[in-house]
Amino acid sequence: MIVKRKLYFVVVVVMCTLFLLVLRLVALQIVNGDNFVRDAENLHSTTIKTQAARGRIFDRNGNPLALNVPSYEIFWRRTSNVINKEKLKYLFTLSGQDWSDIEKRIDGGANFIYFNRSADEDFLNLVKENLTRGIEWKENKNRIYPCGELAANIVGFVGSDHGLEGIERDYEYYLKGKSGFKLAQRDAKGNILYTLGGKVAVLEPGYDIYLTIDRVLQHTVERELAEIQQKFDPTSIVAIILEPKTGKILSLANYPSYDPNRFGEFPTSSFRNRAIADFYEPGSTFKIITASAALEEKIIDPKDRIFCENGSYQVAGHTIRDVHPYGWLTFREALLYSSNIAFTKIGQKMGEKELYKYLKKFGFGEKTGIDLEGEVNGLLRDVTKWSKLSIGAIPYGQEIGVTPLQIASAVAAVANGGVLVKPFIVNEIANENGVIIKKNSPTVKRRVISNDSAKLLTSLLVDVVENGTGKAAIVNGYSIAGKTGTSQKYIPGEGYSMTKYVSSFIGYAPANDPQVLILVVVDEPKGAYYGGQVAAPSFKNIMEKTLRYLEIPPDKISSEMAGLQSIVKR
């Protein structure tokens, strides 16, 4: 009886134990099975962030200015004691390393050795053909700029993971794309074992950006800047080609520049886009603006005569001078010979408030709104803060600071018939399949003068090129409207320098129907400094090549333009 009871007790204990084991197995396999599987997978797998392909940058014709070229970090990692030295020797030798040294490191317990930190796809393919345990690789996307220094101040460059200058920085949101995650295996020690065909999730390449810049014209302009630099050794140069009717920038060049492929070898000052980030006193090119306002308000007529004080005129205790002494000049002649005194008197006749109104209408003292970061306002003091001398100096381009793009945009308003158009440099943004997601269009900001005033002033500016200070800008077969500029640089604490100048020329063609406007600004040229000597010849070279490249046919002075010129020359 006692034996039976003991046996019964043992059976019950065994049954209970088995029942508990079954319950535990059910809990492990069914209830919590997924969690344990997931934990096990996490021990042997991980996710690695993968960077999306960066969007490319092209000129207006689809020529590449910034591209991605893949490279690979290829290395050996010790994953076991089974090592195929024959294949490792072949690959390490192929990569240019001393196998005897590598073998010593492996035998000495090294766990990680690079084959190549920046291998091309050909080398990667050789690695795949001779794949053995422990060989791994990581893909990197290197940014390259196939045109080197060309348009560098526009395109910019990238750092380790984002844009640092130019379009690369300003359009980071569009260019960078969306990162993804690559699944990879890990060993018991946590070392990552990269696997072929690893899954990539949520990876979206960046958008491509197409600029308004034309690579051929950009090359033409930069080559001309190199000629200026060699001849006059200036501190800096800026040149712009602009479509006056649309605001599209076909070329924007700076000297000094840099190679974005090697940006670390250049001073940071060379990264600055001086066309929008620097301002200067424009000198006589600004007379175009004063003339526009005076003609629009009918303050002056081309045949009106102005006494130019024989070259010396006192305003608020300061002497304003002309390069050559003149007596009586018509308004046409005052523009033709670029008389400072004549334009001072025109400004005085107009009055401070009226002149200031037009300066604001033409966009001075504010950003043009170009689709680039880093643009400055220039310098235009409120009229309430003008000195007694200001009305004498501003009309001929002193006491005002303009960026090269501001003056180009303002004169473009004269060229296109009187409207201020917002300049832009990004034409469109598209995805990798060419589908456009954003496109810029010409934007008229406001009308600043009438079409009649613009046409009349254009006829006067044609006269300046053909018979006045701008003769060096003549392009055979074309009617060119333009103006020279020579301004003394103001040195704080010293006043206006007698040795440092800014030389410039701005003009557009064909005068009957302007298609392109070109500005050349040369800071501190040496050996010569007049705009007609330094900037006008370069303007001519750029304009001549631009008209030919764009296949703009030669023109003759229209009957309307000829009529205007005959009137003002009487």
C-alpha positions as CSV (number, residue, x, y, z in Angstrom):
1,M,0.0,0.0,0.0
2,I,2.8,2.4,0.9
3,V,4.7,1.5,-2.3
4,K,1.6,2.2,-4.4
5,R,1.2,5.6,-2.7
6,K,4.9,6.5,-3.4
7,L,4.6,5.4,-7.0
8,Y,1.4,7.4,-7.4
9,F,3.2,10.4,-6.0
10,V,6.1,10.0,-8.4
11,V,3.8,9.7,-11.4
12,V,1.9,12.9,-10.3
13,V,5.2,14.8,-9.9
14,V,6.5,13.6,-13.3
15,M,3.2,14.5,-15.0
16,C,3.1,17.9,-13.4
17,T,6.7,18.5,-14.5
18,L,5.9,17.4,-18.0
19,F,2.9,19.6,-18.0
20,L,4.9,22.6,-16.9
21,L,7.5,21.8,-19.5
22,V,4.9,21.7,-22.2
23,L,3.5,25.1,-21.0
24,R,7.0,26.6,-21.1
25,L,7.6,25.3,-24.6
26,V,4.2,26.7,-25.7
27,A,5.2,30.1,-24.2
28,L,8.6,30.0,-25.9
29,Q,7.5,28.7,-29.3
30,I,4.1,30.2,-29.8
31,V,3.4,33.1,-27.4
32,N,6.9,34.7,-27.3
33,G,8.4,33.0,-30.3
34,D,8.4,36.0,-32.6
35,N,10.1,38.1,-29.9
36,F,12.9,35.6,-29.4
37,V,13.4,35.2,-33.2
38,R,13.7,39.0,-33.5
39,D,16.2,39.1,-30.6
40,A,18.2,36.4,-32.2
41,E,18.2,38.2,-35.6
42,N,19.2,41.5,-33.9
43,L,22.2,39.8,-32.4
44,H,23.5,38.8,-35.9
45,S,22.2,41.6,-38.1
46,T,22.1,45.4,-38.1
47,T,21.1,48.3,-40.3
48,I,23.7,50.7,-41.9
49,K,22.7,54.1,-43.1
50,T,23.3,54.6,-46.8
51,Q,23.5,58.0,-48.4
52,A,21.4,58.6,-51.4
53,A,23.0,59.7,-54.7
54,R,23.4,63.4,-54.7
55,G,21.6,65.3,-57.4
56,R,23.7,66.5,-60.3
57,I,24.2,70.1,-61.6
58,F,24.0,70.9,-65.3
59,D,24.2,74.0,-67.5
60,R,21.2,75.1,-69.6
61,N,22.1,72.7,-72.4
62,G,22.5,69.6,-70.1
63,N,26.3,69.8,-69.9
64,P,27.5,68.5,-66.5
65,L,29.0,70.8,-63.9
66,A,28.8,68.5,-60.9
67,L,28.6,64.7,-60.9
68,N,28.9,61.7,-58.7
69,V,31.5,59.0,-59.2
70,P,31.4,55.9,-57.0
71,S,34.5,54.6,-55.2
72,Y,34.9,51.8,-52.8
73,E,36.6,51.2,-49.4
74,I,37.8,47.6,-49.7
75,F,39.3,45.8,-46.7
76,W,40.0,42.5,-45.0
77,R,38.6,41.8,-41.6
78,R,39.5,38.7,-39.5
79,T,36.3,36.6,-39.2
80,S,37.9,33.2,-38.5
81,N,41.2,31.4,-38.3
82,V,40.6,30.0,-41.8
83,I,42.5,32.4,-44.1
84,N,43.1,31.9,-47.8
85,K,46.5,33.6,-48.1
86,E,46.9,32.8,-51.8
87,K,43.9,35.0,-52.8
88,L,44.8,37.7,-50.2
89,K,48.4,37.8,-51.6
90,Y,47.1,38.3,-55.1
91,L,44.7,41.1,-54.2
92,F,47.1,42.9,-51.8
93,T,49.9,42.8,-54.4
94,L,47.5,44.0,-57.0
95,S,46.6,47.0,-54.8
96,G,50.3,47.9,-54.7
97,Q,51.2,46.7,-51.2
98,D,54.1,44.6,-50.0
99,W,52.7,41.1,-49.3
100,S,55.5,40.2,-46.9
101,D,54.6,43.1,-44.7
102,I,50.9,42.3,-44.9
103,E,51.5,38.6,-44.0
104,K,53.5,39.6,-41.0
105,R,50.6,41.8,-39.8
106,I,48.1,39.0,-40.3
107,D,50.3,36.4,-38.5
108,G,50.8,38.9,-35.8
109,G,47.1,39.1,-35.0
110,A,45.9,42.1,-37.1
111,N,42.2,42.1,-37.4
112,F,41.7,44.8,-40.0
113,I,43.7,45.9,-43.1
114,Y,42.7,48.1,-46.1
115,F,43.2,47.0,-49.6
116,N,42.2,50.4,-51.0
117,R,40.4,53.3,-49.5
118,S,39.2,54.7,-52.8
119,A,39.1,51.9,-55.4
120,D,37.3,52.1,-58.7
121,E,34.8,49.6,-60.0
122,D,37.4,47.6,-62.0
123,F,39.3,46.8,-58.9
124,L,36.1,45.9,-57.1
125,N,35.2,43.4,-59.8
126,L,38.6,41.8,-59.4
127,V,37.9,41.5,-55.7
128,K,34.6,39.8,-56.5
129,E,36.2,37.4,-58.8
130,N,38.7,36.4,-56.0
131,L,36.4,36.7,-53.1
132,T,37.4,34.9,-49.9
133,R,36.4,34.9,-46.3
134,G,36.9,38.3,-44.5
135,I,36.9,40.6,-47.6
136,E,34.4,43.4,-47.3
137,W,33.7,46.7,-49.0
138,K,31.8,49.9,-48.6
139,E,30.6,52.1,-51.4
140,N,31.2,55.9,-51.3
141,K,29.9,58.5,-53.7
142,N,32.6,61.0,-54.6
143,R,31.5,64.5,-55.9
144,I,33.5,65.7,-58.9
145,Y,33.4,68.8,-61.0
146,P,34.4,67.9,-64.5
147,C,34.9,71.5,-65.6
148,G,37.3,72.4,-62.8
149,E,37.3,76.1,-62.1
150,L,34.6,76.8,-64.6
151,A,31.7,78.5,-62.8
152,A,33.1,77.5,-59.5
153,N,31.7,80.6,-57.7
154,I,28.3,79.6,-58.8
155,V,28.4,75.8,-58.5
156,G,30.3,75.7,-55.2
157,F,31.4,72.4,-53.5
158,V,30.4,69.8,-50.9
159,G,32.1,68.8,-47.7
160,S,31.8,65.3,-46.1
161,D,28.1,65.2,-46.2
162,H,26.5,68.5,-47.3
163,G,27.1,71.5,-49.6
164,L,29.4,74.3,-48.3
165,E,29.3,76.9,-51.1
166,G,27.3,78.0,-54.1
167,I,24.4,76.0,-55.6
168,E,25.7,73.0,-53.7
169,R,24.9,74.8,-50.4
170,D,21.9,76.9,-51.4
171,Y,20.0,74.0,-52.9
172,E,21.1,71.3,-50.4
173,Y,17.4,70.5,-49.7
174,Y,16.9,69.4,-53.4
175,L,20.3,67.9,-54.0
176,K,20.9,65.7,-51.0
177,G,18.1,63.2,-51.5
178,K,16.7,60.9,-48.8
179,S,19.0,58.4,-47.0
180,G,18.2,54.7,-46.8
181,F,19.2,51.7,-44.7
182,K,21.2,48.6,-45.8
183,L,20.8,45.3,-43.9
184,A,24.0,43.6,-42.9
185,Q,25.1,40.6,-40.9
186,R,27.2,40.7,-37.7
187,D,29.4,38.0,-36.2
188,A,29.4,36.9,-32.6
189,K,31.9,39.7,-31.7
190,G,29.6,42.3,-33.3
191,N,31.8,42.8,-36.4
192,I,29.8,43.8,-39.5
193,L,29.9,41.4,-42.4
194,Y,28.8,43.2,-45.5
195,T,26.7,41.0,-47.8
196,L,26.2,41.2,-51.5
197,G,22.6,42.2,-52.5
198,G,21.9,43.8,-49.1
199,K,18.5,45.3,-49.0
200,V,18.2,49.1,-49.4
201,A,15.1,50.8,-48.0
202,V,13.6,54.3,-48.4
203,L,16.5,55.5,-50.6
204,E,15.6,58.5,-52.9
205,P,18.3,60.2,-55.0
206,G,18.6,63.9,-55.0
207,Y,17.0,66.1,-57.7
208,D,19.1,67.4,-60.6
209,I,19.5,71.2,-61.1
210,Y,19.7,72.8,-64.5
211,L,21.2,76.3,-64.5
212,T,20.6,79.2,-66.9
213,I,24.4,79.3,-67.3
214,D,25.8,78.4,-70.7
215,R,29.0,76.4,-70.4
216,V,30.4,77.8,-73.7
217,L,29.7,81.4,-72.8
218,Q,31.1,80.9,-69.3
219,H,34.3,79.6,-70.8
220,T,34.5,82.5,-73.1
221,V,34.1,85.0,-70.2
222,E,36.5,83.3,-67.9
223,R,39.1,83.1,-70.6
224,E,38.7,86.9,-71.1
225,L,39.1,87.5,-67.4
226,A,42.4,85.6,-67.5
227,E,43.5,88.0,-70.3
228,I,42.6,91.0,-68.1
229,Q,44.4,89.5,-65.2
230,Q,47.5,88.9,-67.2
231,K,47.5,92.4,-68.7
232,F,46.4,94.6,-65.8
233,D,47.0,92.5,-62.6
234,P,43.9,93.7,-60.8
235,T,42.7,92.7,-57.4
236,S,39.5,91.2,-58.7
237,I,37.2,91.0,-61.8
238,V,33.6,90.3,-62.3
239,A,31.8,89.8,-65.6
240,I,28.1,89.1,-66.2
241,I,26.1,88.1,-69.3
242,L,22.4,88.7,-68.8
243,E,19.3,88.4,-70.9
244,P,17.6,91.8,-70.3
245,K,14.1,90.6,-71.3
246,T,14.0,87.5,-69.1
247,G,16.6,88.1,-66.3
248,K,18.3,84.8,-67.1
249,I,22.0,84.9,-66.3
250,L,24.0,83.2,-69.1
251,S,27.4,83.7,-67.5
252,L,28.7,85.0,-64.2
253,A,32.4,84.9,-63.7
254,N,34.8,85.9,-60.9
255,Y,38.5,86.4,-60.6
256,P,40.1,85.1,-58.4
257,S,38.4,81.7,-58.6
258,Y,39.2,78.2,-57.5
259,D,38.9,74.5,-58.4
260,P,36.1,72.9,-56.3
261,N,37.8,69.5,-56.8
262,R,40.7,70.8,-54.7
263,F,39.0,73.6,-52.7
264,G,41.2,73.0,-49.7
265,E,44.2,74.3,-51.6
266,F,42.7,77.7,-52.1
267,P,42.1,80.7,-49.7
268,T,38.5,81.0,-48.6
269,S,38.4,84.5,-50.1
270,S,38.4,82.9,-53.6
271,F,35.0,81.2,-52.8
272,R,33.1,84.5,-52.6
273,N,30.8,85.3,-55.4
274,R,31.7,89.0,-55.8
275,A,28.9,89.7,-58.3
276,I,26.4,89.6,-55.4
277,A,28.5,89.8,-52.3
278,D,30.7,92.9,-53.0
279,F,29.6,96.5,-53.7
280,Y,31.5,99.4,-55.1
281,E,31.0,103.0,-56.3
282,P,30.0,102.6,-59.9
283,G,31.2,105.9,-61.3
284,S,30.0,106.9,-64.7
285,T,28.1,103.8,-65.6
286,F,25.6,105.1,-63.0
287,K,24.9,108.1,-65.3
288,I,22.6,105.8,-67.2
289,I,20.3,105.8,-64.2
290,T,20.4,109.5,-63.6
291,A,19.8,110.1,-67.3
292,S,16.8,107.7,-67.2
293,A,15.2,109.6,-64.4
294,A,15.8,113.0,-66.0
295,L,14.4,111.9,-69.3
296,E,11.4,110.2,-67.7
297,E,10.6,113.4,-65.6
298,K,11.4,115.6,-68.6
299,I,13.9,117.5,-66.5
300,I,16.2,117.5,-69.5
301,D,16.0,117.2,-73.3
302,P,18.9,115.8,-75.4
303,K,19.4,119.2,-77.1
304,D,19.3,121.2,-73.8
305,R,22.6,122.9,-73.1
306,I,24.5,122.7,-69.8
307,F,27.4,124.9,-68.7
308,C,30.2,122.6,-67.4
309,E,32.2,125.3,-65.6
310,N,35.3,124.7,-67.7
311,G,36.0,121.6,-65.7
312,S,35.7,122.7,-62.0
313,Y,32.5,123.1,-60.0
314,Q,32.0,123.8,-56.3
315,V,29.3,121.9,-54.3
316,A,29.0,122.2,-50.6
317,G,32.7,123.3,-50.3
318,H,33.9,120.4,-52.5
319,T,35.3,120.6,-56.0
320,I,33.8,118.4,-58.7
321,R,35.9,118.0,-61.7
322,D,35.7,116.6,-65.3
323,V,38.6,114.7,-66.9
324,H,38.7,117.4,-69.6
325,P,37.4,121.0,-69.1
326,Y,34.2,121.8,-71.0
327,G,32.2,124.9,-71.5
328,W,28.6,124.5,-72.9
329,L,27.5,120.9,-73.7
330,T,24.2,119.6,-74.8
331,F,22.8,116.7,-72.7
332,R,23.7,114.4,-75.5
333,E,27.3,115.7,-75.5
334,A,27.5,115.5,-71.7
335,L,26.7,111.8,-71.8
336,L,29.0,111.3,-74.8
337,Y,32.0,112.8,-73.0
338,S,30.9,111.7,-69.5
339,S,30.8,115.1,-67.8
340,N,30.5,114.8,-64.0
341,I,29.7,118.4,-63.7
342,A,26.8,118.2,-66.2
343,F,25.3,115.3,-64.3
344,T,25.7,117.0,-61.0
345,K,23.7,120.0,-62.4
346,I,21.0,117.6,-63.7
347,G,20.8,116.0,-60.3
348,Q,20.5,119.4,-58.6
349,K,17.7,120.4,-61.0
350,M,15.9,117.1,-60.3
351,G,16.2,117.4,-56.6
352,E,17.1,114.9,-53.9
353,K,13.6,113.3,-53.3
354,E,12.9,112.8,-57.0
355,L,16.3,111.3,-57.7
356,Y,16.0,109.1,-54.6
357,K,12.6,107.9,-55.8
358,Y,14.1,106.6,-59.1
359,L,17.1,105.0,-57.4
360,K,14.7,102.9,-55.3
361,K,12.6,102.1,-58.4
362,F,15.7,100.8,-60.1
363,G,16.4,98.5,-57.2
364,F,19.4,100.1,-55.5
365,G,19.7,99.7,-51.7
366,E,17.9,96.3,-51.9
367,K,18.7,92.8,-53.1
368,T,17.8,91.9,-56.6
369,G,16.2,88.7,-55.4
370,I,18.4,86.4,-57.4
371,D,18.0,82.7,-56.3
372,L,21.4,82.5,-54.6
373,E,22.3,83.1,-51.0
374,G,24.9,85.7,-49.9
375,E,23.5,88.7,-51.8
376,V,23.9,92.0,-50.1
377,N,21.8,95.2,-50.4
378,G,24.6,97.5,-51.6
379,L,24.7,101.0,-50.1
380,L,22.0,103.7,-50.5
381,R,21.4,106.0,-47.6
382,D,17.9,107.2,-47.0
383,V,17.4,110.6,-48.6
384,T,16.9,112.2,-45.1
385,K,20.5,111.2,-44.3
386,W,22.1,112.7,-47.5
387,S,24.7,115.4,-47.0
388,K,24.7,118.7,-48.9
389,L,27.2,117.1,-51.2
390,S,25.2,114.0,-51.9
391,I,23.0,115.5,-54.6
392,G,26.3,116.6,-56.4
393,A,28.0,113.2,-56.1
394,I,25.4,110.5,-56.5
395,P,24.2,111.5,-60.0
396,Y,27.7,110.5,-61.4
397,G,28.1,107.4,-59.3
398,Q,29.8,108.4,-56.0
399,E,28.3,108.1,-52.5
400,I,26.4,105.0,-53.5
401,G,27.5,101.3,-53.4
402,V,26.1,98.8,-56.0
403,T,26.8,95.2,-56.5
404,P,27.7,94.2,-60.1
405,L,24.4,92.4,-60.4
406,Q,22.4,95.4,-59.2
407,I,23.8,97.7,-61.9
408,A,23.4,95.0,-64.5
409,S,19.8,94.5,-63.5
410,A,19.1,98.2,-63.5
411,V,20.6,98.9,-66.9
412,A,18.8,95.8,-68.3
413,A,15.6,97.7,-67.4
414,V,16.6,100.4,-69.9
415,A,17.6,97.8,-72.5
416,N,14.2,95.9,-72.3
417,G,12.0,99.0,-72.6
418,G,11.7,100.1,-69.0
419,V,10.8,97.2,-66.7
420,L,12.9,95.8,-63.8
421,V,13.1,92.1,-64.2
422,K,14.2,89.7,-61.4
423,P,17.5,88.0,-62.3
424,F,17.7,84.2,-61.8
425,I,20.3,81.4,-62.3
426,V,18.4,78.2,-61.7
427,N,16.3,77.3,-64.7
428,E,14.6,74.1,-63.5
429,I,14.8,71.2,-61.0
430,A,14.1,67.7,-62.1
431,N,14.1,64.2,-60.7
432,E,16.4,61.4,-62.0
433,N,13.9,60.5,-64.8
434,G,13.8,64.1,-66.1
435,V,10.4,65.0,-64.6
436,I,10.5,68.7,-63.8
437,I,9.3,69.5,-60.3
438,K,10.1,73.2,-60.3
439,K,10.8,75.7,-63.0
440,N,11.6,79.4,-62.8
441,S,10.0,81.9,-65.2
442,P,10.8,85.6,-65.9
443,T,9.4,87.8,-63.2
444,V,8.7,91.5,-63.8
445,K,9.1,93.5,-60.6
446,R,7.8,96.9,-61.8
447,R,8.0,99.4,-64.6
448,V,10.6,102.1,-63.9
449,I,10.6,104.3,-67.0
450,S,8.5,104.4,-70.1
451,N,9.3,102.6,-73.3
452,D,9.8,106.0,-75.0
453,S,12.4,107.1,-72.4
454,A,14.2,103.8,-72.7
455,K,14.4,104.0,-76.5
456,L,15.6,107.6,-76.4
457,L,18.3,106.8,-73.9
458,T,19.4,103.7,-75.9
459,S,19.9,105.9,-78.9
460,L,22.1,108.2,-76.8
461,L,24.1,105.2,-75.5
462,V,24.7,104.0,-79.1
463,D,26.1,107.4,-79.7
464,V,28.4,107.0,-76.7
465,V,29.9,103.8,-78.2
466,E,30.2,105.1,-81.7
467,N,31.4,108.6,-81.0
468,G,32.2,109.0,-77.4
469,T,34.2,107.3,-74.5
470,G,33.0,103.8,-75.5
471,K,34.6,103.4,-79.0
472,A,36.7,100.5,-77.8
473,A,33.4,98.5,-77.4
474,I,32.4,98.7,-81.0
475,V,31.5,95.4,-82.6
476,N,31.4,95.5,-86.3
477,G,28.0,94.9,-87.8
478,Y,26.1,95.5,-84.6
479,S,24.6,98.5,-82.9
480,I,26.0,98.5,-79.3
481,A,24.5,100.7,-76.5
482,G,26.9,101.2,-73.6
483,K,28.7,103.3,-71.1
484,T,32.2,103.4,-69.6
485,G,32.8,103.8,-65.9
486,T,35.9,104.9,-64.0
487,S,35.6,105.5,-60.3
488,Q,38.2,106.4,-57.7
489,K,38.2,104.0,-54.7
490,Y,37.3,105.5,-51.3
491,I,39.8,104.7,-48.6
492,P,38.4,105.0,-45.1
493,G,40.2,107.7,-43.2
494,E,42.0,108.9,-46.3
495,G,39.3,109.9,-48.8
496,Y,39.3,109.1,-52.5
497,S,42.5,107.5,-53.8
498,M,44.5,109.0,-56.6
499,T,46.0,105.6,-57.5
500,K,43.3,103.0,-57.0
501,Y,40.3,102.8,-59.4
502,V,37.5,100.6,-60.4
503,S,37.2,100.4,-64.2
504,S,34.0,99.1,-65.8
505,F,31.9,98.9,-69.0
506,I,28.2,98.0,-69.4
507,G,26.3,97.6,-72.6
508,Y,23.7,95.7,-74.6
509,A,23.1,94.6,-78.1
510,P,21.6,94.7,-80.7
511,A,20.4,98.1,-79.7
512,N,17.3,97.8,-81.8
513,D,16.2,94.6,-80.0
514,P,18.6,93.8,-77.1
515,Q,19.2,90.1,-76.6
516,V,22.2,90.3,-74.2
517,L,23.6,92.7,-71.7
518,I,27.2,92.4,-70.6
519,L,29.0,94.0,-67.6
520,V,32.7,93.9,-66.9
521,V,34.1,95.3,-63.6
522,V,37.8,95.5,-63.0
523,D,39.0,96.4,-59.5
524,E,42.4,98.2,-59.1
525,P,43.9,97.6,-62.6
526,K,47.5,98.5,-62.9
527,G,49.1,100.4,-65.8
528,A,45.8,101.9,-67.0
529,Y,42.5,102.6,-65.2
530,Y,40.0,104.3,-67.5
531,G,36.9,102.1,-68.2
532,G,37.4,102.7,-71.9
533,Q,40.9,101.4,-71.8
534,V,40.6,98.5,-69.4
535,A,37.0,97.1,-69.5
536,A,35.6,98.2,-72.9
537,P,38.0,96.1,-75.0
538,S,37.1,93.0,-73.0
539,F,33.4,93.8,-73.3
540,K,33.9,93.9,-77.0
541,N,35.6,90.5,-77.1
542,I,32.9,88.9,-75.0
543,M,30.0,90.6,-76.8
544,E,31.4,89.7,-80.3
545,K,31.8,86.0,-79.3
546,T,28.4,85.9,-77.6
547,L,26.5,87.3,-80.5
548,R,28.2,84.8,-82.8
549,Y,27.6,81.9,-80.5
550,L,23.9,82.7,-80.0
551,E,23.6,83.2,-83.8
552,I,22.2,86.7,-83.4
553,P,22.3,88.2,-86.9
554,P,24.1,91.6,-87.6
555,D,21.7,94.5,-87.4
556,K,21.5,98.0,-88.7
557,I,20.2,101.0,-86.9
558,S,16.4,100.9,-87.2
559,S,14.6,103.8,-88.7
560,E,13.2,104.6,-85.3
561,M,16.7,104.7,-83.8
562,A,18.1,106.6,-86.7
563,G,15.3,109.2,-86.3
564,L,16.0,109.6,-82.6
565,Q,19.7,110.0,-83.2
566,S,19.1,112.6,-86.0
567,I,17.0,114.6,-83.5
568,V,19.5,114.6,-80.6
569,K,22.4,115.4,-82.9
570,R,20.9,118.6,-84.3
